[in-house]
Structures are given as structure tokens and as C-alpha cells.
Amino acid sequence: MTKPVRLALLGCGTVGAEVVRLLHEQAADLTARVGAPLELAGIAVRRITRDRGTLPVDPDLFTTDALGLVKRDDVDLVIEVVGGIEPARTWLVEAMRAGKSVVTANKALLAEDGGTLHDAAAEGGADLYYEAAVAGAIPLLRSLRESLHGDTISRVTGIVNGTTNFILSAMDATGAGFTEALDEATELGYAEADPTADVEGFDAAAKAAILASLAFHTRVTAADVHREGITEVTAADMASAKAMGCTIKLLCIASRGPDSRGTESVSVRVHPAMIPVSHPLASVGDAFNAVFVEAAAAGQLMFYGRGAGGAPTASAVLGDVVAAARNHLAGVRTPSESSYAALPIRPMGEAVTRYHISLDVADRPGVLAAVAGVFARHDVSIATVRQASASAGPADGTGPVGRGGDAILVIVTHVAPDAALAATVEELRGLEIVRSIASVLRVEGGSR
Amino acid sequence: MTKPVRLALLGCGTVGAEVVRLLHEQAADLTARVGAPLELAGIAVRRITRDRGTLPVDPDLFTTDALGLVKRDDVDLVIEVVGGIEPARTWLVEAMRAGKSVVTANKALLAEDGGTLHDAAAEGGADLYYEAAVAGAIPLLRSLRESLHGDTISRVTGIVNGTTNFILSAMDATGAGFTEALDEATELGYAEADPTADVEGFDAAAKAAILASLAFHTRVTAADVHREGITEVTAADMASAKAMGCTIKLLCIASRGPDSRGTESVSVRVHPAMIPVSHPLASVGDAFNAVFVEAAAAGQLMFYGRGAGGAPTASAVLGDVVAAARNHLAGVRTPSESSYAALPIRPMGEAVTRYHISLDVADRPGVLAAVAGVFARHDVSIATVRQASASAGPADGTGPVGRGGDAILVIVTHVAPDAALAATVEELRGLEIVRSIASVLRVEGGSR
């Protein structure tokens, strides 16, 4: 029998327990695929509790000394499923500097300080794998990192947060408001007790940074990502989207192209946006993830699957473990980080988007001319205008519009720099004839 | 400057020319990603013609001596986009035995005799990459070959032939018959002058063999694949599918599971089948490809994109070239073929499917009892029966059924072994009360 590859597992929550279970259940297959058995050398946990006993593993493997475990001579590979910046970063840097390859699902750490991890991997000649950090079991990162390396990726558009997609899908299906849909998600276990990381878009922004780094061969961190969550998406917004043949999704959008000075640059943003129901991402329901990739030669590609959960995430972790273990046995490593392009990050104001704006306006002659004038001053071209009664039901323009009262103007623009669109909205807000701005949403997935 | 990696390109048709163009256009990026320039050492073509001059390449690189080119000492990697069994096999075996890695798009060769290629790769310590052989630019093979290696794949269901998907999508959209839709596909360049390989399912069967080999760690050849084309799919079949909330797709289906004696085995088949319009594969239109993968831990995954065409295929080829070139520089190779499982191939008769059967029957009492008796004798359970007038328009069961004349019985079964279903149909054919069997189609994508 070949000498086993010895694994240190850091963390034994939902994902870690599933990794332990799969290592046990699929031991024969994994051995055949790797060329040697995979053996757990130790499992670092915060507290050693009795209920670990249900896992198919020797209870003596548990330790609370993660750093000690990582440093042990009989550990070949380190799997980290703890999350968070510290102490995970210290453990992983220590492991890789010692030449031990790392498999991690830690999106927050990769997005905040991926550079430190990549540098440590290069220094120690170790592999750094993190397929599980984005879109769970969907084999997305290896595709960006290897399969598409002969191509030029222009844009990545994804639904990468299951919690928010569940909430928005529920709002679309039932007409519920955000709070109501969040409550349902919490009840069903799709949202955590503190849902901030999900609903405010932090989780999606971390993933967007990782995707952009791989797609554009450029170090992108979470701080480079423009981030807006879904807490302000209302039932009225969703109804308005549906009236336009759209739905609302929390999208992460990473694109490259020339900025206003013609410099090739990268724009990365996370925000709710309307997309046409005919767009492949529109039909991605519940807690599923999907990522749409556009490349010069490959054209349009889409990846779809479960983005979270113990088993899907563990599947991604183990795929990486097999690769890292094979490399360990062969004494080689996979290509390291590719960040040669080092493209500059474009500020959000220069991102090119379209806006959908609902205005509550005074219903009198000259209103449209005044409003249109504001758009023109900011060089924003209007694609469509619909006018509806403020009191009538659906804002479909068919309701009676009573002179002298209020009216709703629904305006969709052509593409323009986000700063020009934001400035337009600001100026509209100051107009006497504009009673209020009911909603502002970006529109994606159409012609750009 | 690092010493370049020298490439031999075998074939310079649509895909080859696109490879040449991308090598030229993306030279700086490819150099950065590989760590050394990629340089064409020669291009083998059948005939040296004047019009090659439009390619961004030295005309002196063209040669008609492919074998001589492959053997040259200054060639590091071989790219093959010629297709067919011989002489491609001889060239590639020769290359790999000499330690030169191969990137090929040759699905026919891989499906017929992949074993010989894999053996030559192992013998020479060379890499064998073939992402472009299945589903064009969709990064499917690397995902099966690496990302999902920590998981157990139970089923792969795909639309892997663009020509037939274009034809069936047209039949679904316009109600056209097969011949009419094929004519349109030919006119638009989606079907070749001789469409046999596509419409008879040979192309899809080759891809099915390659997918099954990777998914199940088992050598599967085209001869192991049960194959039926789409030439017998009629406008009436499509109408019948639509009446059931389905559409018809040419599916390749590779699955593993216990056979009738409980032996874990692999079933691989290509045939037209009804799938519910709600199934993710149903909305894959035009010449697009999509592959649906089900794995124990990962759950359901879907990959979608362009399956053919010069640029998408060249993107896949170049992704492989970058990987092979990096390995060449590092003096390593990727894991070779994984066929350790060596599962037996289950005969089609033991594949578990559902049937949709339209019968033209005499309209008199006792017919349904007689027909149902045949199903019962073969242990095939009926899921639904609809009865419609033979002359009325849509077979939706609402038409008037005149006693004494003919009636149409539309029967959908529960899952059963294909042999039992086929025997049922055979016995029905012999019944006096069955005037004719209007259509028999398998039904997939529902509960199994």
C-alpha cells in the first residue's frame, strides 16, 4: 500500500462534518483517484464536545490546537473550513510557507487578503485551492483558472448568494415584501439569525472579488467592489419589474473594458438589478447559484448549481483535495495565481449601467419636459417613459390619470456612466414637481 | 526571454484557422499565462493552397507531411483538429510515445479508441487533453476530470449536438416536420451537406462515450452506446409532446446504478426523448449545448454554452494548450486517464426509462382493458392514459370520440426496463384492435 496523504482539517461544522463523512464513505474511490489513501491526521475545533462521536472518525483526532496541528510533520495537506480572517490566515500562511498545500472555502479571507495567501503559496511552493469559496459545488473557479486560459473573458455576471436569491424569488412569486420574505427564509433555514452578510451583499461582494481576480488576472479585493444589498427592494419594485417583463436579482457583475480615458480597466459591483425574464439568470430560483460568463472566443457560458450547503461545499473541497493530494504525491504544484494583467479598478461612477426610475410627480402640463430636461443635462438618454396614475393599481400606464393630482412616471434609460445616472436622480430629487422618487433600480442583461 | 513552447498544428480548417488567429491576437496574454511564448513550429494540411495567406502566419510553416512534423525535435506539443480515426491516431500515438503532449478535438477517435491514446500518453509520459471534443467551449471535461473527483456522479444528461438541437427547436417553435427543419438548418449552415453523423446520433454517441468514461472512471466506447437519431421524430410527436407540457430533445444519457442482478454498472444511450418544459434542458434552444450533471454530494449542476463553431472550439483548444504548455515547462504532467472503476456496461434492455406511446385503436368497448392487459403482462405500470378522436385536431382528449370508428390512445408509463417496454410495444403491434402505433418516445427528466 502506498503511504497515505495525511490531512489536517481545520473546522468541523456543517461543511467539515460533511468532509469527514465523505472521506469515510468514498475512501476506496478517493484512494483510487489519488493513488494513495487520504487519512485524517487531526481535526481542529474550537471546543471538543461529546457529540463529535457521531462522526465516523477516531475521537482522539480532535484537538483545539489548530496551529500545532498545521505544524505537525505528519501533516501533508491542510483543509480549512473555519472562515473569517484571523486566526485562519495565520494557520494557512504557516502551512503554505512550510510547503503544505491548502484547500480552503474561506471567501472572506480570500477576498480581503488573497494576496497574502498567494504569496505564501508561492514562497512555500504549495498549492492553494479554493473552489468551494464561490458557488459551492459549481466547478466555476477551475474553469476560470484553467479552461478559459486560452480566451479573453469580458464579463462575469452571477447570482452567487443563495439566501438573497431565495428571498427575491419569494418576493417575485408571492408579491411579499422584503421583511416578510426574509422571515420565511429564516424559518426555512435559508437565512442565518443575523442575515447581514447575505442581505447587505457582503458575501456576494467577497465572491465577486474572487471571480474578478481569476477572470481578469488582476488582484481584486472586497474593498474594490461596489456593494449594495437587497434590503431596500420593495414589493412595489418587484411589481414594477414584472410589469416590464423583468424580475429582480442580486447580481455580481465583473467586467473589463476601457474607462472614460480609454484605459483598459475592471469594474466589479454587487447590487440588485432588473433583468428580463428571458435572461438565463432570471429563471434561477430558490437558493440556487448561477454564473454567466462572456468570453471573446467561447461566447456565452453558464454554470448552474447549488451554491451552499454542507454536501455541495464538501464536494468542491474534496475535488480540490484530490488535486492537491495528487500533486503532493507527484511532487509538483498547479500553476499559481495569475495576476500579471494588474488592470486598474474602475470606480463605480464609471460603471456603465441602465437605470429604472419611478417618480411620483405633480400631474400638470410641462412635467415630462422638465424631467426630460434633467436627463438631457446629464447626457443620459431615455429609452422609455410610462405614465401611470399614482392611485391606480398596476403602473402599466392604462389607469386614469387625473389632472391636478399626482402621477407616476416610470423611466428607463439607455446605458450611461453610473455617476451621470446618480447625478440625474439627485437633480430630480430637487425638482419642485417631483413629489418623491419611488424607486431607483439598475437594469442589466439587455443591450449594453 | 524564456525559450518558446513550440506547437505543431495538425489541420487548418475552421477550428485550426481560429487557433492560429487566437495564438496571434492573444500572444501577449498567452505568454504571460504560460510563462513562455507559444510558437507555431508547423501546420500540417492536406493541400497547400494560396488562400492560407490570409492567416497571420508565415506561409513556410505549412506542410503536407503531418507525421514528419510531429516527429520533429523542435516540436513540444501537438494540436490535432483534423478529425477521423486514421491517420490522426497514428500521428497522436507517435507524438505521445515521444513524450509530446497532445491537445485534440477528435471526438470520433477518442470514442472509438480512446484507450490506445491514453495508453500512448501513459507510455510516453505525455499529457492528453481533449476539452474541445465535447460541448465546444463549455468547460465540462475538466470539471468531470478534476473538479468532481471528490464526488460520485450518478448521471449525466446532455444536449451535446447543436445541429439536432437546432432542428428540434425549430420543429417545436414552428410545427415544422423533420425534413423541413433539416432544410432550414442546412440553409443556415447549422447542418452539413451530409447530416448523417448529426441526425443519426453518431456525433452525440461519441460524446456520450467520452462523458461516460470521465464520469464513471470506466472505459466506454462508441460501440457501448445505444444510439437512435431524430429522423423519425414527426411534427405529430412534437405536438403530442407539447400537449403533455413537454418538448423533444436529442439527449445523451449516461448513468450508473445496479443492474437487474444488483451489479453496479453503466448505461449510456443517445435518443430523442420528451422532457418537461420546466426541465432546465428544455429551454436550451438553437444550436446551444447544455449538460446536466447529478452527483451524490454536489447535487444538480448544469453547464451551458456554445457546443460548436470555430471560435468556441478554438477557445477550448487553447485552454488545453496553456495547461499542456505549463506542464511542459514545469516538466510535469496532469493525472492520466482514470479508469480504475471499470464498471460493466449495461445493455439497453436494462436501461430504466419511461415510454410515451400513441396508439391508433378501434373505438369499441374493451379496447382499453385489452391494451392495459398487455402492459400488465410485461410488468409495465401505466402512469396516464388519454383518449382522443383519431380525426380531431389536438390529441388533448377533448375531441369527440365516435363509437365504431378509430380512437387514439396516448399512454405514458412509469419507469420500467427498456426491454419490457419494447416487448410491450411489440405485443401491442400484434393486437387486432390496434390499427397502428403512431409513435413511441421515451420520456426523461421526470421522477425516476
Interface residues (C-beta under 8 A of the other chain):
Chain A: E18 L22 Q26 D29 L30 A32 R33 E131 G136 A137 I138 P139 R142 S143 E146 S147 L148 H149 G150 D151 T152 H217 P280 S283 A295 A296 A297 A298 G299 Q300 L301 M302 F303 Y304 G305 R306 G309 A311 P312 A314 S315 A316 V317 L318 G319 D320 V321 V322 A323 R326 A330 V332 P335 S338 Y340 A341
Chain B: E18 L22 Q26 D29 L30 A32 R33 E131 G136 A137 I138 P139 R142 S143 E146 S147 L148 H149 G150 D151 T152 H217 P280 S283 A295 A296 A297 A298 G299 Q300 L301 M302 F303 Y304 G305 R306 G309 A311 P312 A314 S315 A316 V317 L318 G319 D320 V321 V322 A323 R326 A330 V332 P335 S338 Y340 A341
